[in-house]
Amino acid sequence: MGRLVDGKWVKTSIITSDDSGSYDRIPRSFLDEISPESKYKPEKDRYHLYVSYACPWAHRTLIYRELKNLQDFFPVSVVSPDMLEEGWTFDISFPGSTGDHNYQSQYLREIYQKAQSDVSTSVTVPIVWDKQNETIVNNESSQIIRFFNTAFNELTGNHDDYYPKELRGEIDKWNDLIYDNVNNGVYKSGFARNQNAYEKAVKSLFDVLDQIESHLEGKDFLVGNQLTEADIRLYPTLIRFDAVYFTHFKCNLKRIKDYSNLSRYLKSLYERDAFKKTTHIDHIKRHYYYSHEELNPKRIVPLGPKDIL
């Protein structure tokens, strides 16, 4: 594992911490958008999406790609789930990994270096790539899903809106709560450097899961009795929870299966085609247990659980 510093690959832990020992995620580095007003216009045969099936942040972009009928606008290259000393690679030995469809690169970092030869950045997915200018448009999933939601509507004829104006305040409230305590909270738990940091993260994680459980009583969705961005951002963490985070990240106060409303909610989302077809438990388990040598030095991938739902 490592990161790019002035365009050079430096092998180092991807687990970055603050002074208290808590996990501190590095901000993303490419933050442009696709829109009619941008230099990156909504066009066909121009863009490409780089993802890992294991990564929850990439997963949300894949769900949007299905929901918004963007498959023809964003062909996909899928990295190997094994992220070792060289970071994400395009090794195709694990089933479902595709290699780099654009440049036949060996490593994902080559895409970053192609975009900016002297870049200093963590090498992450998802990446929206502009083939016309050979550069990265954006590598921040929360921004990518926003322009996936609207930018191509006139070209696809799909005007489904998962961030409707009248619900944005409530969606944003849930997004903020869930990102800090659940989406990132599992990483804060798993990557904590001391007992205090771990316990703080785990307690916050389960406090919010308990809050969501209560909120979902009699409800199918988080906001407005309809599928919204808030649900799509929560799902990738929930679907990984019992198979990975419960054990590997020590988030073991409860499983999602132990919550009646959360488990019902998760099953309902999974049964939707856009969610089910983008969920690859084999990549998910392989990545976490095999790649995080600091947490699992023997790289033993557990056989279970037999049923994630």
Backbone torsions as a table, in degrees:
resi	resn	phi	psi	omega
1	MET	NA	158.8	-179.6
2	GLY	177.6	-163.5	177.5
3	ARG	-152.0	167.9	177.8
4	LEU	-91.3	131.5	175.4
5	VAL	-127.4	114.5	-175.6
6	ASP	52.9	38.7	176.5
7	GLY	82.8	-2.3	-178.7
8	LYS	-107.2	141.4	179.9
9	TRP	-77.9	124.1	178.5
10	VAL	-117.1	120.3	-179.9
11	LYS	-77.3	119.4	-177.8
12	THR	-161.1	164.7	178.0
13	SER	-66.5	142.3	174.5
14	ILE	-85.3	-4.5	-179.7
15	ILE	-85.7	101.3	-179.0
16	THR	-103.1	136.6	-173.3
17	SER	-127.3	154.8	173.3
18	ASP	-89.5	-174.6	-174.5
19	ASP	-65.2	-20.6	-179.2
20	SER	-88.2	-5.3	-177.1
21	GLY	93.0	4.2	179.4
22	SER	-84.5	145.2	178.5
23	TYR	-61.7	134.6	-176.9
24	ASP	-128.3	102.6	-174.8
25	ARG	-71.2	134.5	178.7
26	ILE	-76.0	131.3	178.8
27	PRO	-62.7	154.5	178.1
28	ARG	-73.8	164.9	-166.9
29	SER	-116.9	-14.1	179.6
30	PHE	-122.3	117.0	-166.7
31	LEU	-132.7	33.8	173.9
32	ASP	-83.3	170.8	-179.8
33	GLU	-130.5	159.8	171.6
34	ILE	-97.5	124.0	178.0
35	SER	-163.6	162.9	178.0
36	PRO	-61.1	-25.3	-178.0
37	GLU	-89.7	-12.3	-175.7
38	SER	-88.1	165.5	171.2
39	LYS	-69.2	-16.9	174.7
40	TYR	-99.0	94.4	-175.7
41	LYS	-82.8	150.9	172.1
42	PRO	-66.9	113.3	-178.1
43	GLU	-145.8	155.8	174.7
44	LYS	-88.3	152.8	177.3
45	ASP	64.0	24.2	-179.7
46	ARG	-114.4	-32.3	-168.4
47	TYR	-114.5	163.3	179.9
48	HIS	-146.3	149.4	-179.3
49	LEU	-118.1	123.8	174.0
50	TYR	-102.1	129.2	-176.4
51	VAL	-141.6	167.5	160.1
52	SER	-117.7	135.4	174.9
53	TYR	-67.0	-20.7	-178.8
54	ALA	-79.7	-28.0	-169.2
55	CYS	-79.7	125.0	179.2
56	PRO	-66.2	-30.4	-179.9
57	TRP	-70.2	-40.6	175.8
58	ALA	-68.9	-33.2	-176.9
59	HIS	-58.1	-41.0	-178.1
60	ARG	-63.9	-33.3	178.5
61	THR	-70.7	-35.3	178.1
62	LEU	-67.1	-37.7	176.7
63	ILE	-62.6	-46.9	178.3
64	TYR	-61.5	-39.6	178.9
65	ARG	-57.0	-39.7	177.4
66	GLU	-73.3	-49.0	-176.5
67	LEU	-61.0	-34.5	-174.5
68	LYS	-100.6	11.2	177.7
69	ASN	55.3	47.6	-177.6
70	LEU	-102.5	12.4	-175.6
71	GLN	-58.3	-39.8	-178.3
72	ASP	-77.6	-14.1	-179.2
73	PHE	-96.8	-21.0	-178.5
74	PHE	-135.5	80.0	169.1
75	PRO	-56.3	155.1	-171.0
76	VAL	-122.5	135.6	166.2
77	SER	-111.5	132.1	-174.7
78	VAL	-113.2	122.3	179.3
79	VAL	-75.6	165.8	173.0
80	SER	-66.6	147.8	176.2
81	PRO	-70.9	-15.0	-178.1
82	ASP	-83.7	111.3	178.9
83	MET	-112.3	97.2	-173.4
84	LEU	-112.8	-139.8	-173.7
85	GLU	-61.1	-30.0	-178.0
86	GLU	-95.5	8.7	-179.4
87	GLY	75.6	-157.6	177.6
88	TRP	-64.2	136.0	179.1
89	THR	-125.8	167.9	176.9
90	PHE	-102.5	25.2	173.6
91	ASP	-59.1	132.9	-175.4
92	ILE	-105.8	14.7	-176.8
93	SER	-71.9	-25.2	177.8
94	PHE	-88.1	128.7	-176.6
95	PRO	-55.3	133.7	-179.9
96	GLY	100.6	-21.8	174.5
97	SER	-75.1	138.3	-168.4
98	THR	-109.4	-15.0	-167.0
99	GLY	79.6	177.4	-179.9
100	ASP	-91.6	110.1	-177.0
101	HIS	-69.7	-20.3	-175.5
102	ASN	-90.3	-48.2	-169.9
103	TYR	-127.4	1.7	-177.3
104	GLN	54.4	37.7	178.5
105	SER	-66.1	156.2	176.2
106	GLN	-89.6	-36.4	-176.0
107	TYR	-125.9	147.7	178.0
108	LEU	-63.6	-31.0	-179.4
109	ARG	-59.2	-24.3	178.5
110	GLU	-64.2	-30.1	177.0
111	ILE	-67.5	-42.1	176.6
112	TYR	-64.9	-41.6	179.9
113	GLN	-66.9	-32.7	177.5
114	LYS	-68.4	-36.0	178.9
115	ALA	-71.4	-38.3	-178.9
116	GLN	-154.3	111.4	-170.3
117	SER	-66.2	-24.6	-177.8
118	ASP	-111.8	25.5	-173.2
119	VAL	-68.2	143.3	170.0
120	SER	-115.4	114.3	-172.7
121	THR	-167.0	156.5	163.7
122	SER	-74.8	149.9	-175.6
123	VAL	-103.3	98.6	-170.4
124	THR	-123.5	164.7	167.2
125	VAL	-115.5	155.4	4.5
126	PRO	-81.2	161.3	173.1
127	ILE	-130.3	128.7	167.1
128	VAL	-96.2	118.3	-174.4
129	TRP	-107.5	135.1	175.2
130	ASP	-98.1	108.8	-178.2
131	LYS	-70.2	-26.5	-178.5
132	GLN	-67.5	-46.5	-178.7
133	ASN	-101.2	-0.2	-178.8
134	GLU	49.2	60.8	179.3
135	THR	-151.7	166.7	176.5
136	ILE	-86.2	127.6	174.5
137	VAL	-80.3	-49.2	-173.6
138	ASN	-159.0	142.2	174.0
139	ASN	-129.6	23.9	176.8
140	GLU	-111.0	110.5	-170.8
141	SER	-60.6	-36.0	-178.1
142	SER	-65.4	-27.5	176.0
143	GLN	-85.3	-37.9	179.5
144	ILE	-58.8	-44.6	-177.3
145	ILE	-67.4	-25.0	177.4
146	ARG	-68.8	-44.2	179.4
147	PHE	-80.4	-22.5	168.8
148	PHE	-62.0	-34.3	-176.2
149	ASN	-66.0	-31.3	-171.2
150	THR	-130.7	-30.6	-165.1
151	ALA	-64.2	-29.2	-173.6
152	PHE	-106.7	11.3	-175.4
153	ASN	-54.9	-43.5	-176.7
154	GLU	-70.0	-26.3	179.9
155	LEU	-84.1	-33.4	-177.7
156	THR	-93.6	-23.3	-172.2
157	GLY	76.7	5.5	179.7
158	ASN	-97.2	109.1	-178.0
159	HIS	-108.2	15.8	175.7
160	ASP	-58.1	132.6	-172.9
161	ASP	-119.1	115.2	-179.5
162	TYR	-100.1	6.7	174.0
163	TYR	-138.4	58.7	-175.2
164	PRO	-65.5	144.2	-172.4
165	LYS	-55.8	-40.8	-175.2
166	GLU	-71.7	-14.4	-178.8
167	LEU	-111.8	3.3	-172.0
168	ARG	-62.7	-37.7	-179.9
169	GLY	-60.2	-46.0	-179.2
170	GLU	-72.3	-37.9	176.9
171	ILE	-61.2	-46.1	-179.9
172	ASP	-61.3	-38.1	179.4
173	LYS	-61.8	-47.0	179.0
174	TRP	-67.4	-40.8	178.5
175	ASN	-57.3	-46.4	-178.4
176	ASP	-63.0	-45.8	-179.2
177	LEU	-63.9	-45.1	-175.6
178	ILE	-73.5	-40.4	-179.7
179	TYR	-58.4	-52.8	-172.7
180	ASP	-68.2	-37.7	-171.1
181	ASN	-103.2	-23.9	-176.5
182	VAL	-115.3	-66.2	-179.7
183	ASN	-53.0	-52.1	178.5
184	ASN	-90.5	-19.6	-178.3
185	GLY	-62.9	-36.0	178.0
186	VAL	-65.1	-35.8	177.2
187	TYR	-71.2	-38.6	175.6
188	LYS	-59.7	-35.9	177.7
189	SER	-70.6	-51.3	-175.0
190	GLY	-69.8	-31.9	-176.0
191	PHE	-102.5	11.1	178.6
192	ALA	-61.3	143.4	-177.3
193	ARG	-96.8	-6.9	177.7
194	ASN	-153.2	169.9	-174.9
195	GLN	-62.9	-42.2	-178.2
196	ASN	-62.6	-45.1	179.7
197	ALA	-63.4	-40.5	178.6
198	TYR	-62.8	-51.0	-176.2
199	GLU	-64.0	-38.4	177.8
200	LYS	-60.9	-45.0	-178.4
201	ALA	-67.4	-44.2	-177.8
202	VAL	-65.6	-41.7	179.5
203	LYS	-63.8	-42.2	178.1
204	SER	-65.1	-40.5	178.4
205	LEU	-57.6	-50.6	-175.7
206	PHE	-77.7	-25.7	172.0
207	ASP	-60.3	-43.0	-178.4
208	VAL	-74.9	-38.1	175.1
209	LEU	-60.5	-39.7	176.1
210	ASP	-63.3	-39.2	178.9
211	GLN	-65.1	-42.6	178.3
212	ILE	-65.2	-41.2	178.0
213	GLU	-55.8	-45.6	178.9
214	SER	-66.6	-41.6	-178.2
215	HIS	-62.8	-33.5	-175.7
216	LEU	-81.7	-1.3	177.0
217	GLU	-58.4	117.4	-179.3
218	GLY	74.9	9.7	-178.4
219	LYS	-123.8	149.8	176.2
220	ASP	-98.0	-19.2	-176.3
221	PHE	-139.7	166.7	-178.0
222	LEU	-73.7	-36.4	-171.7
223	VAL	-135.1	131.7	166.5
224	GLY	65.1	18.4	-179.0
225	ASN	54.1	36.1	177.4
226	GLN	-152.0	157.7	177.8
227	LEU	-67.7	125.4	179.2
228	THR	-133.5	177.0	177.3
229	GLU	-53.8	-35.6	-178.5
230	ALA	-60.2	-41.8	177.9
231	ASP	-67.3	-40.9	-176.3
232	ILE	-68.6	-30.4	177.1
233	ARG	-78.7	-28.4	179.8
234	LEU	-80.0	-38.3	-173.0
235	TYR	-52.8	-47.6	-176.5
236	PRO	-59.1	-30.6	176.4
237	THR	-74.6	-44.1	-178.9
238	LEU	-62.2	-40.9	-175.9
239	ILE	-70.5	-22.0	178.0
240	ARG	-91.1	-11.2	-165.6
241	PHE	-64.0	-58.0	-174.2
242	ASP	-70.1	-32.3	-178.0
243	ALA	-77.9	-29.2	-173.4
244	VAL	-129.7	-60.7	-168.7
245	TYR	-64.8	-35.6	-179.0
246	PHE	-56.0	-45.2	-177.8
247	THR	-94.5	-56.6	-170.0
248	HIS	-66.3	-37.9	-179.5
249	PHE	-102.0	9.1	176.1
250	LYS	60.7	30.9	176.4
251	CYS	-90.7	64.3	-162.7
252	ASN	-114.5	27.6	173.1
253	LEU	-71.5	-38.0	176.8
254	LYS	-151.9	157.1	167.4
255	ARG	-93.5	163.3	173.3
256	ILE	-63.5	-33.8	178.3
257	LYS	-60.7	-21.1	-178.9
258	ASP	-82.4	-9.1	177.8
259	TYR	-100.1	122.9	-176.9
260	SER	-67.3	-45.1	-176.7
261	ASN	-77.5	-43.4	179.6
262	LEU	-63.5	-40.5	179.8
263	SER	-68.3	-39.0	175.5
264	ARG	-61.8	-45.9	179.8
265	TYR	-60.6	-45.6	-179.5
266	LEU	-63.5	-44.4	178.5
267	LYS	-61.2	-41.1	-179.1
268	SER	-63.7	-42.4	177.5
269	LEU	-66.5	-42.9	-178.2
270	TYR	-60.5	-32.8	-178.6
271	GLU	-71.7	-12.9	174.2
272	ARG	-75.6	136.8	-172.3
273	ASP	-56.6	-41.8	-177.0
274	ALA	-64.5	-27.9	179.8
275	PHE	-85.1	-46.6	-175.8
276	LYS	-64.4	-46.2	-174.2
277	LYS	-72.8	-15.1	178.0
278	THR	-100.4	3.0	-179.9
279	THR	-99.3	118.2	-176.0
280	HIS	-125.5	88.2	-175.2
281	ILE	-63.7	-30.3	178.3
282	ASP	-63.0	-43.1	176.8
283	HIS	-67.2	-40.2	-177.3
284	ILE	-61.7	-53.0	-178.0
285	LYS	-65.1	-42.9	-179.2
286	ARG	-60.8	-45.0	-176.9
287	HIS	-61.7	-54.9	-173.1
288	TYR	-65.5	-50.3	-175.0
289	TYR	-73.5	-29.3	-176.6
290	TYR	-89.7	-31.8	-172.2
291	SER	-87.6	-31.7	-174.1
292	HIS	-87.6	77.7	-175.7
293	GLU	-62.2	-32.4	179.3
294	GLU	-62.7	-32.5	-178.6
295	LEU	-93.5	-27.8	-174.3
296	ASN	-140.4	72.4	-169.4
297	PRO	-62.1	-23.9	179.1
298	LYS	-88.0	-5.0	176.9
299	ARG	54.4	40.8	176.4
300	ILE	-87.4	123.8	-179.8
301	VAL	-96.9	119.2	-176.9
302	PRO	-66.2	151.1	178.7
303	LEU	-75.1	-33.7	-176.0
304	GLY	-98.0	-177.4	-1.3
305	PRO	-74.1	154.9	-178.5
306	LYS	-70.0	-31.2	-176.9
307	ASP	-132.8	116.7	-176.3
308	ILE	-83.4	-10.1	-178.0
309	LEU	-121.2	NA	NA
